[in-house]
Amino acid sequence: MSGHSKWHNIQAKKSKVDAKRGKIFTKIGKEIAMVVGEGGSNPDSNSRLRDVVAKAKAANMPNDTIQRAIKKAAGEMGSTHYDEIVYEGYGPNGVAVIVETLTDNKNRSAGNVRSAFTKGGGNMGSTGCVSFMFQKKGELIIERGDLDEDEIMMLALDAGAEDFAAEDEVFVVTTSPEDFGAVREALEAQNIEFLEASVKMIPDTYSAIDEDAAKKFQKMLDLLDDDDDVTEVYHNAEFPEGWEE
């Protein structure tokens, strides 16, 4: 089966993720607040909440922290409204970038995202300018460890996965957005844990950038990562070999 995640190339190093864990938890908390406000606090009847909880667990968010966030969101329903706004644009060398935000202030988030694009040597574009270069897919990242490749592949495909890829240190399971929950739950039932579990925008192709462009683009990514309104950033940049984000 083919793979297209380029795990090592586009993912932050574990130490960097650990250093920013508090900010990650804050952003996931906002996602929980939004989906609880839309569909209630019971994961059994709120599939989007189930997906966000899976994402939280993959990010090593403690279960009691997740439950507190759900209870807090249920108690505050209607008091805070978040808008989901997606921005598109270009990084250096024409790299395609999609930025997803959850915000209670559209002007603030638009200004901050535009500033990050500009400072990173890119520019914001109009809606739809790069999204056609991506596909919305569910993606489950599993640490290889001592797991049997054929067994995991068959479990995933039998559960409805579209694709399976074996990389050096991880397995990458790709699903349609509609089948993501069912595949995730089937693997969870076999006590399989995830390094990542989310529905995301996956690029059809990647665009190689040199070291100079990589430095500029990394500045953009860092600025977006530091913005509390930004929940996800997707891009099709292929960083130089050995580059550490």
C-alpha positions as CSV (number, residue, x, y, z in Angstrom):
1,M,0.0,0.0,0.0
2,S,1.3,3.5,-0.7
3,G,2.2,6.1,1.9
4,H,2.0,9.8,1.6
5,S,2.5,11.2,5.1
6,K,6.2,11.9,5.1
7,W,6.1,11.5,8.8
8,H,9.6,12.5,9.6
9,N,9.6,15.3,7.1
10,I,6.6,17.3,8.2
11,Q,6.0,16.4,11.9
12,A,7.5,18.3,14.8
13,K,10.1,16.5,16.7
14,K,8.9,14.9,19.9
15,S,10.9,17.2,22.2
16,K,9.3,20.2,20.6
17,V,5.8,18.7,20.9
18,D,6.5,18.0,24.6
19,A,7.7,21.5,25.2
20,K,4.4,22.9,23.7
21,R,2.1,20.3,25.3
22,G,0.3,22.9,27.5
23,K,-0.6,25.0,24.4
24,I,-1.7,21.9,22.6
25,F,-4.0,21.0,25.4
26,T,-5.4,24.6,25.4
27,K,-6.2,24.3,21.7
28,I,-7.8,20.9,22.1
29,G,-9.9,22.3,25.0
30,K,-11.3,24.9,22.6
31,E,-12.2,22.1,20.1
32,I,-13.9,20.2,22.9
33,A,-15.9,23.4,23.8
34,M,-17.0,23.8,20.3
35,V,-18.2,20.3,19.6
36,V,-19.9,20.0,23.0
37,G,-21.7,23.2,22.2
38,E,-22.9,21.8,18.9
39,G,-23.7,18.2,19.9
40,G,-23.7,17.8,23.6
41,S,-21.3,16.3,26.2
42,N,-22.1,12.6,25.7
43,P,-19.5,11.0,23.4
44,D,-21.8,8.1,22.7
45,S,-24.2,10.4,20.8
46,N,-21.7,13.0,19.6
47,S,-19.3,11.5,17.0
48,R,-17.3,14.8,16.7
49,L,-16.7,14.7,20.4
50,R,-15.5,11.1,20.2
51,D,-13.0,12.2,17.4
52,V,-11.7,15.1,19.5
53,V,-11.3,12.9,22.5
54,A,-9.3,10.5,20.4
55,K,-7.1,13.3,19.2
56,A,-6.6,14.5,22.8
57,K,-5.6,11.0,23.9
58,A,-3.1,10.7,21.1
59,A,-1.6,14.0,22.3
60,N,-1.2,12.4,25.7
61,M,-3.8,14.7,27.3
62,P,-4.7,13.1,30.7
63,N,-8.1,11.6,30.9
64,D,-9.1,13.7,33.9
65,T,-8.1,16.8,32.0
66,I,-10.3,15.7,29.0
67,Q,-13.3,15.0,31.3
68,R,-12.8,18.4,33.1
69,A,-12.8,20.1,29.7
70,I,-16.0,18.3,28.7
71,K,-17.8,19.2,32.0
72,K,-16.6,22.8,31.7
73,A,-17.9,23.1,28.2
74,A,-21.2,21.5,29.1
75,G,-21.6,24.1,32.0
76,E,-20.7,27.0,29.7
77,M,-22.8,26.1,26.7
78,G,-23.9,29.3,25.0
79,S,-21.6,31.5,27.0
80,T,-18.7,31.4,24.5
81,H,-19.2,31.0,20.7
82,Y,-16.3,30.0,18.5
83,D,-16.3,30.4,14.7
84,E,-14.4,27.9,12.6
85,I,-12.6,29.9,10.0
86,V,-10.2,28.5,7.4
87,Y,-7.5,30.6,5.7
88,E,-5.5,29.6,2.6
89,G,-2.3,31.0,1.1
90,Y,1.2,30.5,0.1
91,G,4.5,30.2,1.9
92,P,8.0,30.8,0.4
93,N,8.6,29.1,-3.0
94,G,4.8,28.9,-3.5
95,V,4.2,26.3,-0.8
96,A,0.5,25.6,-0.3
97,V,-0.7,26.4,3.3
98,I,-4.1,25.8,5.0
99,V,-4.7,27.3,8.4
100,E,-7.7,26.2,10.5
101,T,-8.8,28.5,13.4
102,L,-11.4,28.5,16.2
103,T,-11.9,32.1,17.3
104,D,-14.3,34.4,19.2
105,N,-12.8,37.4,17.3
106,K,-12.6,37.1,13.5
107,N,-10.7,40.3,13.1
108,R,-8.0,39.3,15.5
109,S,-7.4,35.9,14.0
110,A,-7.5,37.2,10.4
111,G,-4.9,39.9,11.3
112,N,-2.6,37.5,13.2
113,V,-2.7,34.8,10.4
114,R,-2.1,37.4,7.7
115,S,0.9,38.8,9.7
116,A,2.4,35.2,10.1
117,F,2.1,34.7,6.3
118,T,3.9,38.0,5.6
119,K,6.6,37.6,8.2
120,G,7.3,34.1,6.9
121,G,7.8,35.2,3.3
122,G,4.4,34.2,2.1
123,N,1.0,35.7,1.4
124,M,-2.6,34.9,2.2
125,G,-4.8,34.0,-0.7
126,S,-8.5,33.7,-1.4
127,T,-10.7,30.8,-0.3
128,G,-10.1,27.8,-2.5
129,C,-6.7,29.0,-3.8
130,V,-4.9,25.9,-2.5
131,S,-7.4,23.6,-0.9
132,F,-8.0,21.8,-4.2
133,M,-4.4,20.5,-3.8
134,F,-5.4,18.6,-0.6
135,Q,-7.8,15.8,0.3
136,K,-9.7,15.5,3.6
137,K,-8.7,12.2,5.1
138,G,-8.7,10.5,8.5
139,E,-5.2,9.6,9.6
140,L,-4.0,7.3,12.4
141,I,-0.3,7.2,13.2
142,I,0.8,4.1,15.1
143,E,4.3,3.5,16.6
144,R,5.7,0.4,15.1
145,G,7.5,-1.0,18.2
146,D,7.0,-4.8,18.2
147,L,3.7,-4.7,16.4
148,D,3.3,-7.1,13.5
149,E,2.9,-5.1,10.2
150,D,0.7,-7.6,8.4
151,E,-1.6,-8.0,11.4
152,I,-2.1,-4.2,11.8
153,M,-2.6,-3.8,8.1
154,M,-5.3,-6.5,8.0
155,L,-7.0,-5.1,11.1
156,A,-7.1,-1.6,9.5
157,L,-8.2,-2.7,6.1
158,D,-10.9,-5.0,7.4
159,A,-12.2,-2.2,9.5
160,G,-12.6,0.0,6.4
161,A,-9.3,1.9,6.0
162,E,-8.5,3.1,2.5
163,D,-4.7,2.8,2.8
164,F,-1.9,1.5,5.0
165,A,1.8,2.5,4.9
166,A,4.7,1.2,6.8
167,E,7.4,3.7,7.5
168,D,10.7,3.4,9.4
169,E,9.2,4.0,12.9
170,V,5.4,4.2,12.3
171,F,2.4,2.8,10.5
172,V,0.1,5.2,8.8
173,V,-3.5,4.3,8.4
174,T,-5.6,6.5,6.1
175,T,-9.4,6.5,6.0
176,S,-12.2,8.5,4.5
177,P,-13.6,11.1,6.9
178,E,-16.8,9.1,7.2
179,D,-15.0,5.9,8.2
180,F,-12.4,7.4,10.5
181,G,-14.4,6.8,13.7
182,A,-15.2,3.2,12.9
183,V,-11.6,2.3,11.9
184,R,-10.2,4.1,15.0
185,E,-12.6,2.3,17.3
186,A,-11.8,-1.1,15.7
187,L,-8.1,-0.6,16.3
188,E,-8.7,0.8,19.8
189,A,-10.7,-2.4,20.6
190,Q,-7.4,-4.3,19.9
191,N,-5.6,-2.0,22.5
192,I,-3.7,-0.2,19.7
193,E,-2.6,3.3,20.7
194,F,-2.0,6.2,18.4
195,L,0.7,8.9,18.1
196,E,-1.9,10.9,16.2
197,A,-5.6,10.4,15.4
198,S,-7.4,13.1,13.5
199,V,-9.2,14.0,10.3
200,K,-6.9,16.3,8.4
201,M,-6.1,17.8,5.0
202,I,-3.4,15.7,3.2
203,P,-1.6,17.1,0.2
204,D,-1.8,15.3,-3.1
205,T,1.9,16.1,-3.8
206,Y,4.7,17.7,-1.9
207,S,6.9,20.7,-3.0
208,A,10.6,20.6,-2.2
209,I,12.1,23.7,-0.6
210,D,15.7,24.7,0.0
211,E,17.3,25.6,3.3
212,D,16.7,29.3,2.9
213,A,13.0,28.9,2.1
214,A,12.8,26.3,5.0
215,K,14.1,28.9,7.5
216,K,11.5,31.5,6.3
217,F,8.7,28.9,6.3
218,Q,9.6,27.6,9.8
219,K,9.2,31.2,11.1
220,M,5.7,31.2,9.6
221,L,4.8,27.9,11.2
222,D,6.2,28.9,14.6
223,L,4.1,32.1,14.5
224,L,1.0,30.2,13.6
225,D,1.7,27.6,16.2
226,D,2.0,30.3,18.9
227,D,-1.4,31.7,18.0
228,D,-4.1,30.5,20.4
229,D,-6.8,30.8,17.7
230,V,-5.0,28.5,15.3
231,T,-5.9,24.8,15.7
232,E,-4.2,23.2,12.7
233,V,-1.8,24.1,9.9
234,Y,-1.5,21.9,6.8
235,H,1.1,22.4,4.1
236,N,2.8,20.5,1.2
237,A,6.4,21.6,1.9
238,E,9.1,18.9,1.7
239,F,11.9,20.2,3.9
240,P,15.6,19.5,3.1
241,E,17.0,16.2,4.2
242,G,18.1,16.4,7.8
243,W,16.1,19.6,8.5
244,E,14.8,19.8,12.1
245,E,11.5,21.7,12.4
